Amino acid sequence: MNIGDRFRKLVKIVKKVNVGGQALIEGVMMKGPNDIAMAVRKSDGEIVVKREPVSRIEKSKIVKIPIIRGGIALINSMVTGIKALTYSAEFFEEGIEEEKGKFELWLEKKFGDKSKDIMTYISVALAVAMAILVFMIIPTILINFLKNKISNTVILTGLEGILKIFMFIGYIIFISRLKEIQRVFEYHGAEHKAIHCYESGKPLTVENAKKFTTMHPRCGTSFLLIVLVISILIFSLLGWKSIILRIAMKLLLLPLVAGISYEIIKWAGKSDSKFAAVISWPGLMMQKLTTREPDDKQLEVAIEALKNVLAEDKDVKLW
């Protein structure tokens, strides 16, 4: 079996597309059509599970509109992800006294119980702003210095895109060397294996899940890589006469880029065509950096989270 056949087989086993997930600190978050479940293994070995319904916006009609739903899904997943990470981190902060800043104290005084949600949205806004600065504004500024030597806008955009991709890969390589992140990447692998096991129709057990690959065609890593590629194609239509205008236009087109990328990865996750395999291949290769082989205990946590979002699915074999 050649490499193309292997990746087509990998994409082909994805039969159900209503389950996604995210690695946490010593845990995994799984999201089904109706519920979100966060499973965390505490330092004493106990697995704690928190289950809650998905947000209202995911039940609205707007999330069914192609292209538009991509941007909404991206922001919503960031909000959900930060909340889940915060939840998992709380289990490992016991005994650590952290002095709250003036801004956080002001939020608690002003908004009470809602202050945590506000901090989450602020965190998302800061994360988006940082990503835009590092992967959009800085590459544009750097490539703009070549404008006097290269007049072809397509070449300039191509160089800008290549720089962004190298910066993205460099960032992934850097954080993958951190010991704490390596643990998260192992849970990332456990998340993918558990979802593969479910989508293959096999009973959700550690022995079954460990047989599957840590790579998955609908992974967020693949999505981000597709976003970079789509941005290169769309931004090649913009001019370089004014760097401020170019950055402004890129910001305006960002929801379109996210929407198109979402539709592509959604389609690639369902299709078993050769074209889908080709599109999925770079993202799957990138996942070799963002996933690690999990141990049995990590798989157990991922399966526990997954079972809690499939509790009402009578067709799935849980054991």
N, C-alpha and C positions, 0 to 999 in steps of 0.2 A: 504493500500500500504506500503510494507516494505522499508527499507532504500536503498536496492539494486535497487528496481523498481523505486524509486524516482530519483536516480542518472542516471539510464539508460534512464529515460524519459528526464532528463536534457541534456544528451549527444545527444539524438535522435533529439531534436528540432533544432540542429545545421545543417541546410541544405546548407547554403552558407558560404564558408570559405575564401572569398576574402576580408574581412574587419577585421581590427585590430585597436587597439587604445592604448592610454596612458593618464593617468591623469596628468594634469599640475597644475601650481599655479593658482587657481581660473579659471580653464578651462580644456578642453579635446582636445586631438589630435586624429584624426581618419585618417586611411590610407586605401585607396581602391586600386584597381588594377592600376589606372592611376594617382590618385591625393592624396595629403595630405592636410587636413584641420585642422587648429588650431582655436578653438573658446575660447575666454577669456571674462569673465564678468569683466568689469572695476569697479572701486569703485563707479562710478555714476550710475551703473546698466546697462549700455549699453553693448551689446554683440558684440565684434569685431571678425571678421572672416578673417583669412589669408589662402589663398588656393594656392598651388603650385604643380607642377608635381613631381612624384616619381623620384628617382635618376636613372641614366642611367643603372647602374648595375642590377637594378631590372627588366629591360627589356631585359637583355642579356640572351644568351642560357645557360650560366653556372649556373644560378639560377634554372634551371630545372633538374640539375643532382642530384639525391638522395645522401645524406650524405654530399657532398660538399656544397650544398646550405644552410645547417644548420649553418655552421660557418660564411658564408657570411651574412646570414640573421641576425645572432646575432650581428655582428659588425655594420652592416648597421642600425639595429634598435637602437643601442646605439648612433650612430652618429645623427640619426634623432631625437631621444628622447632628447638628450642634446640640440640640436638646438631649439626644441620646448619648452623645459623648459626655456631656455634663453630668447626666444621670450615672453613667458608669464610673466617672471619676470620683463621685461622692463616696464610693465604697472604699476608696484608698486614701482618703483625706482625714480619717479618724485619728485623733491625737495631734493633728497639725493645726495650730492656731494661725489663721490667716487674717491679718488686719484688713478690714474693708476700707476702700478709698472713699474720699468725700463724695465723689459722684455716685457711687453705689449706695452709700448711706442716704443721699438725697433722693435717689430713685425709690428706695424702700419707704422713706418718709412720705413721699409724694404719691406713690402708686400702690403701696402695700404689697399684696400678694402678686399683683401683675408686674412687679418690678423684674422678676426673673424672665418673663416673656419679652419685656422691653430690652433687657440685656442681650437676649438671644438675637433679636432683630438687629440690634446695634452690632453684635458680633458678625452677623451675616453681612451687613452693610460694609463693615471694615474689611472682611475677607474678600468681598467682591471688588472693593476699591483697591485693595492690594494686588489682586489678580490683574485688574485693568492696568494698574501702574506698571507692574513687572512684565506682563506678557503682551501689552498693547502699546502703552505710551512710550516706554523706554526703547523697545525695538524700533519704533517709528522715528524717534529722535536720533538714534544711532545711525540708521540707514539714511536719514535725511542728509547727513554729511556727505553722502556719495552722489547727491543729486546733481552736483556740478560736473561730475565725471561720467555719470550714466543718465541718459535722458529717457530711456525706455521705461515707462511706468510699470510694465509687466515684469521686467527684470528686477526693478527695485522692490516690487511687492513680493516677488519670489525670494529675494534675499532676506527681506523682512520676515517672511514666513519660515525660512530655513533657520534664521536666528531664533525665532520663537520656539521652534521645535527643539533645537539644541538646548535652549535655556530650560525648557520643560523636562527634557531627559536628564539634564544635569541636576536639576532640582530633585527629581525622583531618585537618582543615584546617590545624591548627598544624604537625603533623609533615610534611605534604605540602609545606610551604614550605622544609624543610631540604634542602640540595643532595644530601647523602648518601642521604636517604630517596627523593628523586626518582629516583635511579639504581635503587634497589631496586624502586620502583614500575614502572620501565621493564621490569625483569626479570619483575615480576608480570604485566605485559601480555604479555611473550614466553611465559611459562608458559601463559597462557590461550589464546593463538593456537596454540601447538603442540598443546595438548590438543584444541582445536576441529578442527584439521587431522586429527588421528588419528581423532576421533569421526565425522568426515564421510566417512572411508574413503579420503581422498586420500593419495598418497605423502608421507612426511614430508620435505619440502624447504623451504628458506627462502622460495622463491618462492610455494609453495602456502600456507604458514603466514601470510605477511604479508597475505593477502587477508581473513583473518578478523578478527572484533572482539576487543577486549581484555576484553570483559565475558563472564562465564560464570555460569550460574545456580547452580552448586554452589560458588561461591567462599566462602572463610571470612568475607569482609566481609558477604556476604548472610546467612550463618549467624548472625553476631553481631547483625545487625539483627533477625532473626527471634527470637533469644533475648530481645531487649529487648521486642518486641511481646508474645510469649508470657508473659513475666514480668509485664507489665502486667495481662493477663487473669487469670492465676492469683493474683497477689498482691492483686487487687481483692477476693478472697474473705476476706482477712485483716482483722482489726480494727486500730484505731489506739489502743486504750485504753492499751496498754503498748508503748512504743517498743522496749524490750529484747526483749519477747516477739515483736514483729513482725519484728525483725531475725533473731532466732533461728529463727522459722518460715520466713523467706525462705531462710536458709542450708540448712535441712532440705529445702526444696522445690527447691533449685537443681539437683540431679541430674534431677528430674522435668522441669524447664524445659528443660534441655539435651537430655534424651531426646526430648521432644516436638518440639523445634526441629529436631533431627537427622532425625527421621522426615519432617517437613514438607519440608525441603530435599532430602532423598533422593527423595521422591515428586515434588516439583516438577521435579527434574532429569531425571526419566523421562517425565513427562506433557507432552502438547502441547495440553492443554485450556485454555480461556479463563481458568478459575479459577487454574490454575498460572501462567499468564502474569501475572495480576494480582498474585499473591503474589510472583512473582520480580521484578516491576518496581521496587519501592523499592530492593532490594538491588543490582540492576543499575545503577540511577542512582547509588547510593553508590560503586560501583566506578569511576565517572568521576573520583573523588577518589583512589582507591587504585591505579589503573593508569595507565600512560602508554604512548604508542606506542613500541615498541622499535625499535632499528636491526637491521640484518641480522646483525651479530655477536652480539647478544643473543639473537636467534632461533636462531642456530646453537648456542648454549650450551643453550637450552631443549630443542631437538630432540635434541641429544646425550644429555642426561639421560633424555629420554623413550624414546629408542631402547634404552637400556640396561635399562629395566624391561619392554620389550616384546620382548626378544631371543628369548624362547621362544614368542611368539605368531605362529604360522605364517600367520594370516589377515590380518595387518596388512602393508600395503605401506610399507616403510621408505624406499625410494628410487624 
